[in-house]
Amino acid sequence: MAGVLPLVLIAAAPWRGQQVDLVPVESFDGAFDRPPRVSWGRALPGGRPSAGARSELGRPHLTASSIFVGSSGDDALFELRRDDGSLVRSFPAGAAVMAEPEVRDAFVLFSDSAGYTWRYDREGSLAWKHYAGAPVLARPLVVADAAYISALDGTVHAVDLASGATRWLYTHPRDATRQADLELFGAPTPVLAAGLLLVGFHDGSLVALDEASGEPAWESRVGEGRYPDLIGPPLIEGQHAFLGGFSAPFLCLDLDSRVVAWRLDAGVAAQAAVQGQTVFVPGSDGKLRALDRYSGVEIWSWDSQTAGALTAPLSTQAGLLIASSDGGIWLIDPYTGLETWHFDEGYMLDGVSVALAIDGRQAIAVTNAGNLLSLVVPRASTPGPHAADPLWQAPFASDAR
């Protein structure tokens, strides 16, 4: 049976003005090959929007020592320690950072919900900022000396990575038949394939843009129904793209011919995953489906029993790690579709809208309740818990050391 873990107490951390030095942290080397345990939990920095309005869309990014993550309650990107979540430094922004950052050895690049993209060096000095004119809720794509940014108004910006200057701008025609209140907040990160940027839009279109000029090479209509919006970026495997609209359908599209190899009458809000000959489709209806990648035939289907959209499935040695925007976090056996582990603490979780970040034995989750959770696979030498033993202890009450 799947195990259900209780939640670590969430400490209300005094984030501002209490930065710490980034000294060496606990090593999380190893494999995510067994169900994890909660090692710590913290409230995200910033204010506390109402539960009905809150949705945390910024997937965290992990480096060897740090977590980089935004928050709907503050106008900054934050660098935190991986071993306890304490604040290292903040990178100011113009509005809430609701997208995963791009972190390199020399710089940190991220976008905010006001439409600005910011480049800082790793010590926090600003190099430049770029304004797209509309909110950006997706990670910039960095290729060589350029960054490609997709904004919610249907524009795509190619920006010089050194200066922040605009190289080219593509504007996708708006669908006049759609009411604005029926659009979803979808403008996924562009994907590069054979010199073309594949970009999804609110009207359900997938457009291939020339990487150098921004000129459209071809366009394919994918999304259908009330919400045709392409929320998740396409997954490219060889000559095929796997993608879908929020309402429907999910397609295997041949990129050479633009012919649909097969389709599934279900929608997605996140990127699919491929493992061997199987594609795993995270449904917007709360169901995870395993399909034969060549024929589209269903191998198995697992139902989260939630009304929320599923996050992108992450392949680990312990199974597929997945979450629901209206539920918990699960490990699913990729061969059988059986649930092997489940974590859900109701209002303390309030759903997870973006995929967890995994590095080594640690996974970091951002919850819609405004909490950051560290899930760690114990080392092999660590004795397993007994039924009567507590699985966690509140590790701290503040940033004080």
C-alpha positions in Angstrom: 0.0 0.0 0.0 1.1 3.6 -0.6 2.4 5.3 2.5 1.1 8.7 3.6 3.5 11.0 5.4 2.6 13.8 7.9 3.9 17.3 7.2 6.8 19.0 8.9 5.8 22.1 10.8 6.2 25.2 8.7 8.3 27.9 10.4 7.4 31.5 9.7 10.8 32.7 8.6 11.9 36.4 9.0 13.3 36.5 5.5 14.2 40.2 5.2 17.5 41.4 6.6 18.7 38.0 7.8 20.9 36.7 5.0 23.4 34.0 5.8 26.7 33.1 4.2 26.6 30.3 1.7 28.9 27.9 3.5 29.1 24.2 2.5 25.8 22.4 3.1 24.9 18.9 3.6 25.6 16.6 0.7 22.6 15.2 -1.1 24.6 13.0 -3.4 23.0 9.7 -4.2 19.9 8.5 -6.0 16.2 9.2 -5.6 15.6 5.5 -5.4 13.2 5.1 -2.5 10.3 7.1 -1.0 11.5 10.3 0.7 11.0 11.8 4.1 10.3 15.4 4.9 13.5 17.0 6.1 12.3 20.6 6.5 9.6 23.0 5.5 9.4 26.8 5.3 6.9 29.4 4.3 7.8 31.1 1.1 9.1 34.7 1.5 6.7 37.6 1.2 3.1 38.3 2.0 0.3 35.8 2.3 -2.3 36.2 -0.5 -5.7 34.7 0.2 -5.9 30.9 -0.2 -8.5 31.4 -3.0 -6.2 33.6 -5.1 -2.8 31.9 -4.4 -1.1 29.8 -7.0 2.6 29.2 -6.9 3.9 28.7 -10.5 7.6 29.2 -10.0 9.4 25.9 -10.2 12.5 25.9 -8.0 16.0 25.5 -9.5 18.7 23.5 -7.6 22.5 24.0 -7.7 25.0 22.1 -5.6 24.4 24.3 -2.6 21.3 26.5 -3.3 17.7 26.7 -4.2 16.6 29.5 -6.5 12.9 30.2 -6.2 10.3 33.0 -6.6 7.1 33.7 -4.6 3.7 35.1 -5.4 4.1 37.2 -2.2 7.3 39.1 -3.0 9.0 41.0 -5.8 12.2 39.1 -6.0 13.9 35.8 -6.7 15.5 34.2 -3.7 18.6 32.0 -3.2 18.2 29.7 -0.3 20.3 27.0 1.3 19.5 23.5 0.4 20.0 22.0 3.8 17.6 24.2 5.8 16.0 26.7 3.4 17.5 29.8 5.1 18.0 32.9 2.9 21.4 33.5 1.2 20.5 36.5 -0.9 17.6 38.1 -2.9 17.6 39.3 -6.5 15.1 42.2 -6.8 12.4 42.2 -9.5 9.5 44.4 -10.6 6.8 42.0 -9.6 6.3 38.5 -8.3 8.6 35.9 -9.9 6.3 33.1 -11.1 8.7 31.2 -13.4 11.7 29.0 -13.0 15.0 30.9 -13.3 17.9 30.0 -15.6 21.0 29.7 -13.4 24.6 29.4 -14.8 28.0 29.7 -13.2 28.3 33.3 -14.2 24.7 34.6 -14.0 21.1 34.3 -12.9 18.4 35.1 -15.5 14.7 35.2 -14.6 11.4 36.9 -15.6 8.7 38.4 -13.5 4.9 38.8 -13.7 5.3 42.5 -14.7 7.0 41.5 -17.9 10.6 42.2 -16.9 13.5 39.8 -17.5 16.5 40.3 -15.2 20.2 39.3 -15.5 22.3 39.4 -12.3 25.7 38.0 -11.6 25.8 35.3 -8.9 26.7 37.8 -6.2 23.6 39.9 -6.9 24.8 42.7 -9.1 22.4 43.7 -11.9 23.7 43.5 -15.4 20.5 44.5 -17.3 16.7 44.2 -17.4 14.4 43.8 -20.4 10.7 44.7 -20.6 8.4 42.4 -22.7 5.3 44.5 -22.2 3.2 41.6 -20.7 3.7 39.1 -17.8 6.2 36.3 -18.3 5.4 33.1 -16.5 7.9 30.8 -18.1 11.6 30.2 -17.9 13.7 32.0 -20.6 15.4 29.7 -23.0 19.1 30.4 -23.2 20.9 29.3 -26.3 24.5 30.4 -27.0 24.5 34.2 -26.7 20.7 34.8 -26.7 17.7 34.4 -24.5 14.2 33.7 -25.8 11.3 34.9 -23.8 7.6 34.1 -24.3 5.1 36.6 -22.8 1.4 36.2 -22.1 0.3 38.7 -24.8 1.5 36.3 -27.5 4.9 37.9 -28.1 8.3 36.1 -28.3 11.4 38.2 -27.7 14.9 37.3 -28.7 17.3 39.1 -26.3 21.1 39.5 -26.5 22.4 37.8 -23.5 25.3 40.2 -22.9 23.4 43.5 -23.3 19.7 42.7 -22.9 18.9 44.4 -26.2 16.1 43.0 -28.3 17.3 41.2 -31.4 13.9 40.4 -32.8 10.2 40.3 -31.8 7.5 38.0 -33.0 3.8 38.8 -32.3 1.3 36.1 -32.7 -2.1 37.2 -34.0 -4.8 37.1 -31.4 -7.8 34.8 -31.7 -10.8 37.2 -32.0 -13.3 34.4 -31.4 -12.1 33.9 -27.8 -13.2 35.9 -24.8 -10.3 37.2 -22.7 -11.8 35.6 -19.5 -11.6 32.2 -21.1 -7.9 32.4 -21.7 -5.4 30.6 -19.4 -2.1 31.9 -18.3 -0.1 29.9 -20.8 3.0 31.0 -22.7 5.4 28.1 -22.2 9.2 28.2 -22.6 10.2 27.9 -26.3 11.9 24.7 -27.3 14.7 24.5 -29.8 14.6 21.8 -32.5 16.9 21.8 -35.6 17.3 25.6 -35.7 13.7 26.3 -35.1 12.0 27.6 -31.9 8.8 25.8 -31.2 6.5 28.1 -29.3 3.0 27.4 -28.0 0.2 30.0 -27.8 -3.1 30.7 -26.1 -5.2 29.8 -29.2 -3.8 26.3 -29.4 -1.2 27.0 -32.1 2.3 25.6 -32.2 4.5 28.0 -34.3 8.0 27.3 -35.5 10.2 30.4 -35.6 13.6 30.8 -37.2 16.1 31.0 -34.4 18.1 33.8 -36.0 15.4 36.0 -37.5 12.1 35.2 -35.7 10.4 34.6 -39.0 7.7 31.9 -38.8 8.6 28.8 -40.7 5.3 26.9 -40.2 2.3 26.7 -37.9 0.2 23.8 -36.7 -3.1 24.0 -34.8 -3.0 21.6 -31.8 -5.4 22.7 -29.0 -9.1 22.3 -29.3 -12.2 22.9 -27.1 -13.0 25.6 -24.6 -9.4 25.9 -23.5 -7.1 25.1 -26.4 -4.2 26.9 -24.7 -0.8 25.3 -24.9 0.4 25.5 -21.3 3.2 22.9 -21.3 6.1 23.1 -23.7 6.4 20.4 -26.4 8.6 17.4 -25.7 10.9 16.7 -28.6 12.0 13.1 -29.3 13.7 12.6 -32.6 11.4 13.9 -35.4 8.3 13.8 -33.1 6.8 16.4 -30.8 4.5 15.3 -28.0 2.2 18.1 -26.8 -1.4 19.0 -26.2 -3.9 21.7 -25.4 -5.3 22.2 -21.9 -8.8 20.9 -22.8 -7.6 18.5 -25.6 -6.1 16.8 -27.5 -2.7 15.4 -26.8 -0.8 14.7 -30.0 2.3 13.0 -31.4 3.2 15.4 -34.2 5.7 14.5 -36.9 7.9 17.6 -37.2 9.0 16.9 -40.8 5.6 16.5 -42.3 3.5 18.1 -39.6 1.2 15.1 -39.8 -0.4 13.9 -36.6 0.9 10.3 -35.9 -1.7 9.7 -33.2 -3.9 11.6 -30.8 -5.4 11.2 -27.3 -8.7 12.9 -26.5 -7.4 14.4 -23.2 -5.7 17.6 -22.3 -2.4 18.5 -20.5 -1.1 21.5 -18.6 2.5 20.4 -18.4 5.2 18.7 -20.5 5.0 15.0 -21.0 7.9 12.5 -20.3 9.3 9.7 -22.4 11.0 6.6 -21.0 12.0 4.0 -23.5 9.0 3.2 -25.7 6.5 4.8 -23.3 5.3 8.4 -23.1 3.7 9.5 -19.8 1.0 12.1 -20.3 0.1 14.2 -17.2 -3.6 15.0 -17.8 -5.4 18.3 -17.0 -8.1 15.9 -15.7 -6.0 14.5 -12.9 -5.1 11.3 -14.7 -1.6 10.0 -15.6 -1.6 7.9 -18.7 1.2 5.6 -20.1 1.0 5.3 -23.9 3.0 3.5 -26.5 5.1 6.3 -28.0 4.8 5.0 -31.5 1.1 3.9 -31.6 -0.5 6.0 -28.9 -2.1 2.8 -27.4 -2.8 3.1 -23.7 -0.7 0.8 -21.5 -2.2 1.9 -18.2 -4.0 4.9 -16.6 -3.7 6.2 -13.0 -6.3 8.5 -11.4 -5.2 11.0 -8.8 -8.8 11.4 -7.7 -8.4 15.1 -7.8 -9.9 17.8 -10.1 -6.5 19.4 -10.6 -4.1 19.3 -13.5 -1.0 17.1 -13.0 2.6 18.4 -13.1 5.2 17.1 -15.5 6.2 13.6 -14.4 9.8 13.2 -13.2 11.5 9.9 -13.9 13.4 8.7 -10.8 14.8 5.3 -9.7 11.9 5.2 -7.2 9.3 5.8 -9.8 7.5 8.7 -11.5 7.3 11.7 -9.2 4.2 13.7 -9.9 1.9 16.2 -8.2 -1.6 17.7 -8.7 -2.6 21.4 -8.6 -5.6 20.3 -6.4 -3.9 17.5 -4.4 -0.7 15.9 -3.2 2.5 14.4 -4.4 2.9 10.8 -5.6 5.4 8.2 -6.7 3.9 6.0 -9.4 5.4 2.7 -10.7 6.2 3.4 -14.4 5.6 -0.2 -15.4 2.3 -0.9 -13.7 0.8 2.5 -12.9 0.4 1.5 -9.2 0.8 4.2 -6.5 3.8 3.4 -4.3 3.9 6.5 -2.1 1.7 9.5 -1.4 2.1 12.8 0.5 -0.7 15.2 1.2 -1.4 17.4 4.1 -4.5 19.2 2.9 -4.6 23.0 3.5 -0.8 23.0 4.3 -0.2 21.8 0.7 -3.3 23.1 -1.1 -1.9 21.5 -4.3 1.3 21.7 -6.3 1.1 23.4 -9.7 4.7 23.0 -10.9 6.9 20.0 -11.1 9.3 19.4 -8.2 13.0 20.0 -8.6 15.2 16.9 -8.0 19.0 16.7 -7.5 20.5 13.6 -6.0 18.5 12.4 -3.0 16.6 15.7 -2.5 13.4 16.9 -4.1 12.0 20.4 -3.5 8.3 21.2 -3.8 6.6 24.6 -3.9 3.0 24.3 -2.7 0.0 26.5 -3.5 -0.4 27.1 0.2 2.9 29.1 0.0 5.2 26.5 1.5 8.6 25.2 0.4 9.2 21.5 1.3 12.4 19.5 1.2 11.9 15.7 0.6 15.0 13.6 1.1 15.7 10.0 0.5 17.5 8.7 3.6 20.9 7.2 3.0 21.0 3.4 2.7 22.6 3.1 6.1 19.8 5.0 7.8 17.4 2.6 9.6 13.9 2.6 8.2 11.1 4.1 10.3 9.0 1.9 12.5 5.3 2.3 12.6 5.4 4.0 16.1 8.3 6.3 15.3 7.7 9.9 14.2 8.9 10.5 10.7 9.9 14.1 11.3 10.6 16.8 13.8 10.3 20.5 13.4 13.9 21.4 12.6 13.8 25.1 13.6 11.6 28.0 14.5 13.5 30.8 12.8 16.6 31.7 10.9 18.5 32.2 14.1 21.7 30.1 14.4 
